[in-house]
Amino acid sequence: MMNENLWDYRPDVYGGDRSLDIIGFEVHTPDGEIGPVEEESTMAGDSYVVIDTGSWVSDRSTLLPAGLVTRIDPAERTLHVSPTREEIMDAPQFHGAEAGAPRSRERLGAYYAHRLAERTPAG
């Protein structure tokens, strides 16, 4: 997955219903739950979710590029993502307005692009 695609939802994730409010949906990683969605942006080229990971690390939220969302299940109120809990917890953290800054976004995008590249077999 290319770095620039990280900031847009995959076409099949929302099923065409971008009006769906996912705030409060529980985020599921491949290795379990990590916390609820507390904020979302659906702006083209700048889409992301903010996950309340306070149950893992006190008073902490983390920004996750929307391209890492693999499925949204409105019936179960869950949002499924490709990174593991450890990958999310090890990601660069930002506070307040810093999270929206282009440099912060580049750092976070580079982190996830690198992690995803490590998973992909060479060849």
MOPE-V901186 format. One record per residue. N is the residue number from 1. RES is the residue in one small letter. OMEGA is omega in radians with two decimals (999 if undefined). NEAR is the number of other C-alpha atoms within 8 Angstrom. Layout:
# MOPE-V901186
n=[N	N]
res=[RES	RES]
omega=[OMEGA	OMEGA]
near=[NEAR	NEAR]
This chain:
# MOPE-V901186
n=[1	2	3	4	5	6	7	8	9	10	11	12	13	14	15	16	17	18	19	20	21	22	23	24	25	26	27	28	29	30	31	32	33	34	35	36	37	38	39	40	41	42	43	44	45	46	47	48	49	50	51	52	53	54	55	56	57	58	59	60	61	62	63	64	65	66	67	68	69	70	71	72	73	74	75	76	77	78	79	80	81	82	83	84	85	86	87	88	89	90	91	92	93	94	95	96	97	98	99	100	101	102	103	104	105	106	107	108	109	110	111	112	113	114	115	116	117	118	119	120	121	122	123]
res=[m	m	n	e	n	l	w	d	y	r	p	d	v	y	g	g	d	r	s	l	d	i	i	g	f	e	v	h	t	p	d	g	e	i	g	p	v	e	e	e	s	t	m	a	g	d	s	y	v	v	i	d	t	g	s	w	v	s	d	r	s	t	l	l	p	a	g	l	v	t	r	i	d	p	a	e	r	t	l	h	v	s	p	t	r	e	e	i	m	d	a	p	q	f	h	g	a	e	a	g	a	p	r	s	r	e	r	l	g	a	y	y	a	h	r	l	a	e	r	t	p	a	g]
omega=[-3.12	-3.11	-3.10	3.12	3.13	-3.01	3.02	3.05	3.01	-3.07	-3.07	-3.03	-3.06	-3.11	3.09	-3.11	-3.13	-3.14	-3.13	3.11	-3.09	3.10	-3.13	3.09	3.12	-3.13	3.13	3.03	3.09	-3.10	3.04	3.12	3.12	3.13	-3.12	3.02	3.11	-3.13	3.11	2.96	3.09	3.11	3.13	3.13	3.14	-3.13	-3.13	2.98	3.03	-3.09	3.05	-3.13	-3.12	3.11	3.13	3.12	-3.03	3.06	-3.11	3.01	3.14	-3.13	3.14	3.10	-3.07	3.14	3.13	3.06	-3.09	-3.11	3.02	-3.14	-3.10	-3.12	-3.14	-3.08	3.13	3.08	-3.10	-3.10	-3.11	3.13	3.05	3.07	-3.12	3.13	3.12	-3.11	3.12	-3.10	3.07	-3.13	-3.14	-3.10	3.06	-3.06	3.14	-3.10	-3.12	-3.10	-3.12	-3.13	3.10	3.12	3.11	3.13	3.14	3.10	3.12	3.12	-3.10	3.10	3.12	3.14	3.13	3.12	3.12	-3.11	-3.05	3.12	3.12	3.00	999]
near=[6	6	9	7	9	13	14	15	13	10	7	7	10	11	7	6	6	7	4	5	4	9	9	8	10	12	14	13	13	9	7	7	9	13	12	12	15	10	8	11	8	10	7	7	8	9	15	14	13	12	15	13	14	10	8	6	7	7	7	8	9	12	11	10	13	13	13	11	14	11	10	11	8	6	5	5	11	12	14	11	12	9	10	9	12	7	9	10	7	6	9	7	6	9	6	5	6	8	10	7	8	6	6	11	10	8	9	10	12	9	10	9	11	8	9	9	7	7	6	6	5	3	2]
